[in-house]
């Protein structure tokens, strides 16, 4: 009805996402180094 169509399939979107993370380690690696594996967002 709106004429909207996805530009990516699930597979191509996932592939592009993985490649982005591999190409942008400098962005996410400092975040990973600060995260100790604890569960987040839980009320104490």
N, C-alpha and C positions, 0 to 999 in steps of 0.2 A: 504494500500500500504506500509506503514512504519512498520506495525505490532504493533503500539502503542495502548494500551488499558488503560483507566483510572483505577486506583486502588481503587477508591472510587466512590460511587454513590453520588448524591447531598445530599441525606438524611444522609448517614454515614459521609460525609465530614462536613455537618452542625453540626451534633451531636458531632463530635470530636472537632470542633471549639468552640462550646459552652462549652464543658467540659474543654478545655484548658483555656478559660477565667475564668471559675469558679475556676479552680485549681491554677491560677496564678494572683490572685488579687493584690499581692504586686507589680506586674509589671504595671498593668493598672490603679490601683486606684489613684496613685499620679498624673497621667495625667488627670484623670477626675476631680480631686480636683482643678487643675489649670485652667480648661476650664470653662468659665462663660456662655457658651451657645451662644456666638456670632457666626455669620457666618464667615467662614474662606475662604481665597483665593480670596476675592473680592478686586478689585482695588478701592482705595479711591478716 
